[in-house]
Amino acid sequence: MDLTYWGVEQYQDNWVRALNILEREQDATSCLVASITDPVNSNFVFCWPLYRSGEAVFVQNSIILLDELAEAFIPDEPWCFVEPRSTVDADGNDISEWQTTIGEVREFLRTAQI
């Protein structure tokens, strides 16, 4: 986790906001920023996209490529730049993902020391 652009508190605030997005709808997309440097001077943001489908939450590992975006990246709203969920890549390979539940997300938010 790079701490040159965001400090620990900014990552924590972003994660809380990102997880709260999942609470709003049965089918929601969000993401946790895993590492970010100044978007003005970098080409990518490492993140974990989150896709809620009912009670299930699917988590993937991804990179947001800033030079491929149609609009300027907004660090405080990275979920706006996450692609829709896909389970296979352009070459037909399975995309690695893991699954949790919205109940587990709620429990984390309730008990987290952030």
C-alpha positions in Angstrom: 0.0 0.0 0.0 1.6 3.2 -1.1 1.3 6.1 1.4 2.7 8.9 -0.6 -0.6 10.2 -2.0 -3.1 8.9 0.6 -2.4 8.3 4.2 -3.8 5.4 6.2 -6.8 7.5 7.3 -7.8 8.3 3.6 -7.6 4.6 2.7 -9.8 3.8 5.7 -12.3 6.5 4.9 -12.5 5.3 1.3 -13.0 1.7 2.4 -15.9 2.6 4.7 -17.6 4.7 1.9 -17.0 1.9 -0.6 -18.5 -0.8 1.7 -21.5 1.4 2.5 -22.3 1.6 -1.2 -22.9 -2.2 -1.1 -25.6 -1.6 1.5 -27.8 0.6 -0.7 -28.8 -1.9 -3.4 -29.2 -5.6 -3.9 -27.1 -5.3 -7.1 -24.3 -2.8 -6.5 -20.7 -2.2 -7.7 -18.0 -0.7 -5.6 -14.3 -1.1 -5.0 -11.6 -0.9 -2.3 -8.5 1.0 -3.3 -5.5 -1.2 -2.5 -2.8 1.3 -3.5 -2.9 4.7 -5.1 -0.3 7.2 -6.1 -1.0 10.7 -7.4 -3.2 10.2 -10.4 -1.6 13.2 -12.1 1.7 11.4 -12.2 0.7 7.7 -12.5 -1.1 5.5 -14.9 -2.9 3.1 -12.6 -4.7 2.4 -9.4 -4.7 -1.0 -7.7 -8.1 -2.0 -6.4 -10.4 -4.8 -5.4 -13.7 -4.4 -7.2 -16.8 -5.5 -5.2 -19.9 -6.8 -6.9 -23.0 -7.4 -4.8 -25.7 -9.7 -6.1 -28.4 -10.2 -3.5 -26.7 -11.5 -0.3 -23.5 -12.4 -2.2 -20.5 -10.1 -2.6 -17.9 -11.1 -5.2 -14.4 -9.6 -4.9 -11.8 -9.5 -7.6 -8.3 -8.0 -8.0 -7.9 -5.4 -10.6 -6.1 -2.3 -12.0 -7.8 0.8 -13.1 -5.7 2.0 -16.1 -6.0 5.8 -15.9 -4.9 6.5 -19.5 -7.8 4.4 -20.8 -10.5 6.2 -19.0 -13.0 8.4 -21.0 -13.1 11.0 -18.2 -10.8 12.3 -15.4 -10.3 9.9 -12.5 -11.9 10.9 -9.2 -9.9 9.4 -6.3 -12.7 9.8 -3.9 -15.1 7.8 -6.1 -13.0 5.0 -7.6 -16.1 2.8 -7.9 -17.3 4.9 -10.8 -14.4 3.6 -12.8 -14.8 -0.1 -12.2 -15.9 -2.3 -15.1 -19.0 -4.4 -14.8 -18.4 -7.9 -13.3 -17.1 -10.5 -15.7 -15.9 -14.0 -14.8 -13.7 -14.5 -17.8 -11.1 -12.2 -19.4 -10.8 -11.2 -23.1 -8.8 -14.4 -23.7 -11.5 -16.6 -22.2 -9.6 -17.3 -19.0 -11.4 -17.4 -15.7 -11.0 -14.3 -13.6 -9.9 -15.1 -10.0 -12.5 -14.0 -7.5 -13.6 -14.8 -4.0 -17.0 -14.5 -2.4 -18.3 -13.2 0.9 -21.7 -12.0 2.0 -23.3 -8.7 2.7 -23.8 -9.9 6.3 -20.0 -10.3 6.6 -19.5 -6.8 5.2 -22.0 -5.4 7.7 -20.2 -7.2 10.5 -16.8 -5.8 9.4 -18.2 -2.3 9.3 -19.8 -2.7 12.7 -16.7 -4.1 14.4 -13.8 -2.4 12.5 -11.7 0.0 14.4 -11.7 2.5 11.6 
